[in-house]
Amino acid sequence: MKIRRRRGVESGADLTPMIDVVFQLILFFLVSTTFAVLPGITVNLPNSETAQATELAGITITVSESGKIWFNEEPVTYDSLNKKLKKFDVGDKKREEYPVTLEADEKVTNGMIVKIFDILRKNNFIAVNLRTTD
């Protein structure tokens, strides 16, 4: 009588659930990570010890050391800034609540910043954040 030997069942680790978990972790970290998109305009921001983080959404007005002004990365003058703010569509928000970030080089004069604040107030933008470094 012949005795047959059973071949042992080859067991291997099923890696599919582990791969699924790894992909879910990767997706979680990609979605939960925030990326700050900074404009390509270089200014030397003033330092502040009491600065608080704010959102970068909304309007960004940048003033360089030489006095050049940008409205959301588009070069403007005082007059064209006023016109752009008048035409700017804030959607379903109120203009008074729409966030505006002012990035001014630390060597920009106080008079220039006051002129920009006046233009903003004339156009009912009062939620202004001054951007600094800490």
C-alpha positions in Angstrom: 0.0 0.0 0.0 1.3 3.4 -1.0 1.2 6.2 1.5 0.7 9.6 0.1 2.3 12.4 1.8 0.2 15.5 1.9 2.0 18.5 0.9 1.9 21.1 3.5 -0.2 24.1 2.8 2.1 27.0 2.1 0.9 30.0 4.0 2.1 33.4 3.2 1.3 36.7 4.7 -1.4 38.6 2.9 0.0 42.1 2.6 -3.2 43.7 1.0 -4.7 45.0 4.3 -1.4 46.4 5.4 -0.9 48.2 2.1 -4.5 49.6 2.4 -3.7 51.0 5.8 -0.5 52.6 4.7 -2.2 54.3 1.7 -5.0 55.6 4.1 -2.3 57.0 6.4 -0.6 58.7 3.5 -3.9 60.2 2.3 -4.7 61.3 5.8 -1.4 63.2 6.2 -1.7 64.7 2.8 -5.2 66.0 3.4 -4.5 67.3 6.9 -1.3 69.1 6.0 -1.8 72.8 5.2 0.4 74.4 2.7 1.0 78.2 2.9 1.1 79.7 -0.5 3.3 82.8 -0.2 3.5 85.4 -2.9 6.6 85.6 -5.0 7.2 89.2 -4.0 10.2 89.6 -1.6 9.8 92.0 1.3 11.7 92.3 4.5 8.8 92.1 7.1 9.2 93.7 10.5 9.7 91.5 13.5 7.0 91.2 16.2 7.1 89.3 19.5 3.3 89.3 19.9 2.3 88.3 16.4 -0.5 85.8 15.9 -1.1 83.5 13.0 -3.9 84.4 10.6 -5.3 83.0 7.4 -3.7 84.0 4.1 -7.1 83.9 2.3 -8.6 87.1 1.0 -6.8 90.1 -0.5 -3.1 90.6 -0.1 -1.5 94.0 -0.6 2.3 94.1 -0.6 4.5 97.2 -0.4 8.2 96.9 -1.2 11.0 99.0 0.2 11.1 101.1 -3.0 7.4 102.0 -2.7 6.0 99.6 -5.3 2.5 98.2 -4.5 1.0 94.9 -5.5 -2.6 93.8 -5.3 -2.6 90.0 -5.1 0.7 89.8 -7.0 -0.4 92.4 -9.6 1.5 95.7 -9.7 -0.7 98.7 -9.0 -0.6 102.4 -8.2 -2.7 104.2 -5.5 -5.4 105.1 -8.1 -5.6 101.6 -9.7 -5.6 100.0 -6.2 -8.6 102.2 -5.3 -10.4 101.1 -8.6 -9.6 97.4 -8.1 -10.9 97.5 -4.5 -14.1 99.2 -5.7 -14.7 96.5 -8.4 -13.5 93.6 -6.2 -16.3 91.0 -5.7 -16.3 89.6 -2.1 -19.0 87.0 -2.9 -21.5 86.5 -0.1 -19.4 88.1 2.6 -19.6 91.6 3.8 -16.8 94.0 2.8 -16.3 94.9 6.4 -15.5 91.2 7.3 -13.5 90.3 4.2 -9.9 89.6 5.2 -7.1 91.9 3.9 -3.5 91.2 4.6 -1.0 94.1 4.3 2.6 93.1 3.8 4.9 96.1 4.1 8.6 96.1 4.1 10.0 97.3 7.4 11.5 100.4 5.7 8.2 101.6 4.2 7.2 104.9 5.6 4.2 105.3 7.9 2.7 107.8 5.5 2.5 105.2 2.8 0.9 102.7 5.0 -1.7 105.3 6.2 -2.5 106.1 2.5 -3.2 102.4 1.9 -5.3 102.2 5.0 -7.3 105.2 3.8 -8.0 103.5 0.5 -9.1 100.4 2.2 -11.4 102.2 4.6 -12.9 104.2 1.7 -13.8 100.9 0.1 -15.3 99.5 3.4 -12.5 97.0 4.0 -11.8 97.2 7.7 -10.6 93.6 8.6 -6.9 94.3 7.9 -4.1 92.2 9.2 -0.5 93.5 9.2 1.9 90.6 8.3 5.1 90.3 10.3 7.7 87.8 11.2 8.3 86.4 14.7 
